[in-house]
Amino acid sequence: MSEAKIAHLPRQAGVTAKPLVIALHCSGASRSEWRQLGQDLDPRLTLVAPDLIGSGASAHWPGTHVFSLADEAAPIVEMIDRAGAPVHLVGHSYGACVAMRAAIERPTKVASLVLYEPVAWPYLTFAGAEGELELAKINRVFAEIRRLLLTGAQRSAAKRFYELWNGARTWSAVRPEAQADLTRYIPKLPLEFAATMTDRVPLHAYRRFNFPVLLLKGEQAPAVTRLIIDQLAKAMRFASLRTVYGTGHLGPLTHAAAVSALMSEWIAQMEPTLADGASSASKIVRVA
């Protein structure tokens, strides 16, 4: 999908006659994570893929108050309120946490929810001793990243974060442009980590979701995200848990075709209006 197909979303009610899919990227990525999904979605759907705060073309958090997951979700909730019908929410990793927060705030306006390995760290405490161990590990990693940032070592902090998910000694293979993008983003990471750690939505609150949820995890998912998504699968009454084979936590990026095919097929099945209406090209919409 070319940049020419990325447009601005007007700020008014009834922005589109098509059912809306809102897709939220992972930490350090941008709206471009969802290009494959934009190609694969049924053309009678509209895909909105915003840059989250401090990512892509979006400005960094201004620091006017303590950052929270509700702050990140606020523009998404606004989009949901402006939509003419219940929306489909899609999220990966941190973006999945933002999608969950938006769904908690507007549960009656969500048609379906698709989550790829949410990093909802507090729910590790429900996974027994293994969960507590993984929570301690992830706390140590993010403490190290915070120390690097405090010393001004942004590039080293970006490298540590990248290799958390991609493995040791993988940073050197990353394109210089991508390294620069992640280094620009990395000061936001401690805010995201603190926001997900302190967003204390009780696990049992998700039992109130009356819409279908697709939970996706990579076959090679690390224990820390596998434990979280397993807890969510137990808590959600209308959840379907599926494994994407051959990939890990970064599946939507590294195996975009396989992940996108699962997501787009599932959303089409959950959208009742697709049996009617004419087709036209779906598109990614950049939020102003």
C-alpha positions as CSV (number, residue, x, y, z in Angstrom):
1,M,0.0,0.0,0.0
2,S,1.5,3.3,-1.1
3,E,1.7,6.5,1.0
4,A,-0.8,8.0,-1.5
5,K,-3.5,5.9,0.0
6,I,-3.0,7.3,3.5
7,A,-5.5,10.1,4.1
8,H,-6.7,12.2,7.0
9,L,-9.7,11.4,9.1
10,P,-12.1,14.3,9.3
11,R,-13.0,15.4,12.8
12,Q,-16.7,15.1,12.7
13,A,-19.4,12.6,13.4
14,G,-20.2,9.9,10.9
15,V,-16.7,10.0,9.3
16,T,-17.3,7.0,7.1
17,A,-20.3,4.9,5.9
18,K,-18.1,1.8,6.1
19,P,-17.6,-0.3,9.2
20,L,-14.5,0.9,11.0
21,V,-11.4,-1.1,12.0
22,I,-8.9,0.7,14.3
23,A,-5.5,-0.9,14.5
24,L,-2.9,0.1,17.1
25,H,0.8,-0.7,16.6
26,C,3.4,-2.0,19.1
27,S,6.0,0.1,21.0
28,G,8.5,1.7,18.6
29,A,6.6,1.0,15.5
30,S,4.1,3.2,13.6
31,R,0.9,3.0,11.6
32,S,2.9,1.4,8.8
33,E,2.8,-1.8,10.8
34,W,-0.7,-2.4,9.4
35,R,0.0,-2.0,5.7
36,Q,-0.6,-5.7,5.0
37,L,-3.8,-5.6,7.0
38,G,-4.9,-2.6,4.9
39,Q,-4.4,-4.7,1.8
40,D,-6.1,-7.9,3.2
41,L,-9.2,-6.4,4.8
42,D,-12.5,-6.7,3.0
43,P,-12.8,-3.6,0.8
44,R,-16.1,-2.8,2.5
45,L,-14.2,-2.0,5.7
46,T,-12.2,1.2,6.5
47,L,-8.9,0.8,8.4
48,V,-7.8,3.6,10.7
49,A,-4.2,3.2,11.8
50,P,-3.0,6.1,14.0
51,D,0.5,6.8,15.1
52,L,0.5,6.5,18.9
53,I,2.0,9.3,21.0
54,G,5.8,9.7,20.4
55,S,5.7,7.3,17.4
56,G,5.8,7.8,13.6
57,A,4.7,11.4,12.9
58,S,3.2,12.0,16.3
59,A,4.7,14.3,18.8
60,H,6.1,13.1,22.1
61,W,4.1,13.3,25.4
62,P,4.2,17.0,26.6
63,G,4.6,16.0,30.3
64,T,1.7,18.0,31.6
65,H,0.8,15.3,34.0
66,V,1.7,11.7,34.8
67,F,1.1,9.7,31.7
68,S,-1.5,6.9,31.8
69,L,-2.9,4.3,29.5
70,A,-6.1,6.4,29.5
71,D,-4.2,9.3,27.9
72,E,-3.0,7.0,25.1
73,A,-6.5,5.6,24.6
74,A,-8.3,9.0,24.7
75,P,-8.0,9.7,20.9
76,I,-9.1,6.1,20.2
77,V,-12.1,6.5,22.4
78,E,-12.9,9.8,20.6
79,M,-12.8,7.9,17.2
80,I,-15.1,5.2,18.6
81,D,-17.6,7.9,19.8
82,R,-17.5,9.5,16.3
83,A,-18.1,6.2,14.5
84,G,-21.6,5.5,13.2
85,A,-21.6,1.9,14.4
86,P,-19.6,-0.4,16.7
87,V,-15.9,-0.6,15.7
88,H,-13.4,-3.5,15.4
89,L,-10.3,-2.9,17.5
90,V,-7.0,-4.5,16.7
91,G,-3.8,-4.2,18.7
92,H,-0.3,-5.6,19.0
93,S,1.8,-5.7,22.2
94,Y,1.5,-2.2,23.8
95,G,-1.1,-1.3,21.1
96,A,-3.2,-4.3,22.3
97,C,-3.1,-2.8,25.8
98,V,-4.4,0.5,24.4
99,A,-7.1,-1.4,22.6
100,M,-8.1,-3.2,25.7
101,R,-8.3,0.1,27.6
102,A,-10.5,1.7,24.9
103,A,-12.8,-1.4,25.0
104,I,-13.1,-1.1,28.7
105,E,-14.2,2.5,28.4
106,R,-16.6,1.9,25.5
107,P,-17.7,-1.7,25.7
108,T,-21.1,-1.2,24.0
109,K,-19.4,0.4,21.0
110,V,-17.0,-2.4,20.2
111,A,-18.0,-5.0,17.5
112,S,-14.9,-7.2,18.1
113,L,-11.4,-7.1,19.5
114,V,-8.3,-8.7,18.1
115,L,-5.2,-8.8,20.4
116,Y,-1.8,-10.0,19.5
117,E,0.2,-10.7,22.7
118,P,-0.8,-7.7,24.9
119,V,2.0,-6.7,27.3
120,A,-0.5,-6.3,30.2
121,W,2.2,-6.9,32.8
122,P,0.0,-6.9,36.0
123,Y,-1.8,-10.0,34.9
124,L,1.5,-12.0,35.3
125,T,0.6,-12.1,39.0
126,F,-2.2,-14.5,38.3
127,A,0.2,-17.0,36.7
128,G,1.7,-18.3,39.9
129,A,5.4,-18.6,40.5
130,E,6.3,-18.6,36.9
131,G,4.4,-15.4,36.4
132,E,6.1,-13.7,39.3
133,L,9.5,-14.7,38.0
134,E,8.8,-13.3,34.5
135,L,7.5,-10.1,36.0
136,A,10.7,-9.7,38.0
137,K,12.7,-10.3,34.8
138,I,10.8,-7.7,32.8
139,N,11.1,-5.1,35.6
140,R,14.9,-5.6,35.5
141,V,15.1,-5.1,31.8
142,F,13.1,-1.8,31.9
143,A,15.1,-0.6,34.9
144,E,18.2,-1.1,32.8
145,I,16.6,0.9,29.9
146,R,15.6,3.7,32.3
147,R,19.2,3.9,33.6
148,L,20.6,4.1,30.0
149,L,18.2,6.9,29.2
150,L,19.1,8.9,32.3
151,T,22.7,8.9,31.2
152,G,21.7,10.1,27.8
153,A,22.5,6.8,26.1
154,Q,19.4,6.7,23.9
155,R,20.9,4.6,21.2
156,S,22.0,1.9,23.7
157,A,18.5,2.0,25.3
158,A,17.0,1.4,21.9
159,K,19.4,-1.5,21.2
160,R,18.5,-3.1,24.6
161,F,14.8,-2.8,23.9
162,Y,15.1,-4.2,20.3
163,E,17.1,-7.1,21.5
164,L,14.6,-7.9,24.2
165,W,12.2,-9.1,21.5
166,N,14.6,-10.0,18.7
167,G,17.5,-11.7,20.6
168,A,21.1,-10.8,21.4
169,R,23.3,-9.3,18.8
170,T,20.5,-8.5,16.3
171,W,20.7,-4.7,16.5
172,S,23.6,-4.4,14.1
173,A,21.5,-6.0,11.3
174,V,18.8,-3.3,11.6
175,R,18.8,-0.6,8.8
176,P,20.3,2.7,10.0
177,E,16.9,4.5,9.3
178,A,15.1,2.0,11.5
179,Q,17.7,2.4,14.2
180,A,17.2,6.2,14.1
181,D,13.4,5.8,14.3
182,L,13.6,3.6,17.4
183,T,16.2,5.8,19.0
184,R,13.8,8.8,18.5
185,Y,11.0,6.9,20.1
186,I,12.8,5.3,23.0
187,P,12.3,8.1,25.6
188,K,8.6,7.3,25.5
189,L,9.1,3.6,26.4
190,P,9.4,4.1,30.2
191,L,6.1,6.0,30.1
192,E,4.4,3.1,28.3
193,F,5.9,0.6,30.7
194,A,4.7,2.6,33.8
195,A,1.3,3.1,32.2
196,T,0.7,-0.6,31.5
197,M,2.1,-1.5,35.0
198,T,-0.3,0.9,36.8
199,D,-3.4,0.5,34.7
200,R,-5.2,-1.6,37.3
201,V,-8.2,-2.9,35.4
202,P,-9.2,-6.1,37.4
203,L,-8.7,-9.2,35.3
204,H,-12.3,-10.2,36.0
205,A,-13.6,-7.0,34.4
206,Y,-13.0,-8.5,31.0
207,R,-15.7,-11.1,31.7
208,R,-18.2,-8.3,31.0
209,F,-17.1,-8.0,27.4
210,N,-20.1,-9.2,25.4
211,F,-18.4,-9.0,22.0
212,P,-16.1,-11.6,20.4
213,V,-12.4,-11.5,21.1
214,L,-9.6,-13.1,19.0
215,L,-6.4,-13.6,21.1
216,L,-3.3,-14.4,19.0
217,K,0.1,-15.6,20.2
218,G,3.2,-16.6,18.3
219,E,4.3,-20.3,18.4
220,Q,7.7,-19.0,19.7
221,A,6.1,-16.5,22.1
222,P,8.3,-15.7,25.1
223,A,7.0,-17.0,28.4
224,V,6.2,-13.5,29.6
225,T,3.6,-12.8,26.9
226,R,2.4,-16.4,26.7
227,L,1.4,-16.3,30.4
228,I,-0.4,-13.0,30.0
229,I,-2.5,-14.0,27.0
230,D,-3.3,-17.3,28.7
231,Q,-4.7,-15.4,31.7
232,L,-6.8,-13.2,29.4
233,A,-8.2,-16.3,27.6
234,K,-9.4,-17.6,30.9
235,A,-11.0,-14.3,31.9
236,M,-12.8,-13.5,28.7
237,R,-16.1,-15.3,28.1
238,F,-16.2,-14.9,24.3
239,A,-12.5,-15.2,23.5
240,S,-10.9,-17.5,20.9
241,L,-7.2,-18.2,21.4
242,R,-5.2,-19.1,18.3
243,T,-1.5,-19.7,17.7
244,V,0.4,-18.2,14.7
245,Y,3.0,-20.9,13.8
246,G,6.6,-20.0,13.0
247,T,6.7,-16.7,14.7
248,G,7.0,-15.0,18.1
249,H,6.1,-11.7,19.8
250,L,6.7,-9.6,16.7
251,G,4.6,-11.7,14.4
252,P,2.6,-8.8,12.9
253,L,5.9,-7.3,11.8
254,T,8.0,-10.4,10.9
255,H,5.1,-12.5,9.5
256,A,2.7,-9.8,8.4
257,A,1.0,-11.9,5.7
258,A,0.1,-14.8,8.0
259,V,-1.0,-12.6,10.9
260,S,-3.0,-10.3,8.7
261,A,-4.8,-13.1,7.0
262,L,-6.0,-14.4,10.3
263,M,-7.1,-11.0,11.5
264,S,-8.8,-10.0,8.3
265,E,-10.7,-13.2,7.9
266,W,-11.9,-13.1,11.5
267,I,-13.0,-9.5,11.4
268,A,-15.0,-10.2,8.2
269,Q,-16.8,-13.0,10.0
270,M,-17.6,-10.7,12.9
271,E,-19.0,-7.9,10.8
272,P,-22.7,-8.4,10.0
273,T,-22.9,-5.8,7.3
274,L,-20.5,-7.4,4.9
275,A,-23.3,-9.3,3.2
276,D,-24.6,-6.0,1.8
277,G,-23.3,-3.0,0.0
278,A,-20.9,-2.4,-2.9
279,S,-17.2,-2.9,-2.7
280,S,-14.5,-0.2,-3.0
281,A,-10.9,0.0,-2.1
282,S,-10.1,-0.2,1.6
283,K,-7.5,2.2,2.9
284,I,-5.4,3.1,5.8
285,V,-6.4,6.5,7.3
286,R,-3.9,8.6,9.1
287,V,-5.4,10.5,12.0
288,A,-4.9,14.3,12.0
